[in-house]
Amino acid sequence: MVDAYFDCFSGICGDMILGALFDLGLSEDFFKDEISKLAVSGYSVTVRTDEKNHIACKDILIEVTNDQPSRSYSDITRLINESKLDKRVKKISNDIFLNLAKAEGKIHSIPYENVHFHEVGAVDSIIDIVGAVIGIQKLSINNIICSPLPLGKGFVQCAHGLIPIPAPATVELLQNTPVYQTDRMQELVTPTGAAIITTLADDFQDMPPMNIHKIGYGSGKTKSKYPPLLRVFLGELEE
């Protein structure tokens, strides 16, 4: 078992988490074998080596190749529960989706069981969330500490029109989590990223004393003068 420190100097999203896990040694073949246990088709996952601000990293591209059905929270939990994934992967993935659905349900004033994820977004969320849990278990990460999270500002266009940054669901998920405001006019923490890290992290703080064994970098998609990267340290936290 190892410990992990998530250094979110440029925010966090599902792609960043997956990319960092691949950079830390998660096998692409193993990942694809595991994720194929879900009854979801019509998508492809590409793992590629990239460079952001001259820092080598792993970039994840999830492409939807066929039309997807609209999936509710209940549909997604059914997919997970009926799969042949490891029981612990199912449990943690369901916990993350439950927290995400509760946040979305509160924002839209509907029961969380009725929350629907947009067709493409549902596939992205399923791969990001279940994939992150698969990777963390495969890398034997036992304890996760995360840095305080930076927040962008401004507005972003979505299916419902303009919404403020950070997105309302993100803010809902980040209650009781250390955050700080930046001057960056872009989304730094996505609802999926917030759901994953707030469910998995044991604590949010500056980096504690740690014996570092390995470092992984995962790339985000937002263009910026800042490196859009998540840095994850693997090692042993000192007592």
ABEGO torsion letter per residue (X at the ends): XBBBBBBBAAEBBAAAAAAAAAAAGBBAAAAAAAAAABBBBGBBBBBBBBBBGGBBBBBBBBBBABBBBBBBAAAAAAAAAABABBAAAAAAAAAAAAAAAAAAAAAAGBBAAABBBBAAAAAAAAAAAAAAAAAAAAAGBABBBBBBBBBBBEBBBBAAEBBBOBBAAAAAAABGBBBBBBABBBBABBAAAAAAAAAABABBBBBBBBBBABBBBBBBABBBABBBBBBBBBEBBBX
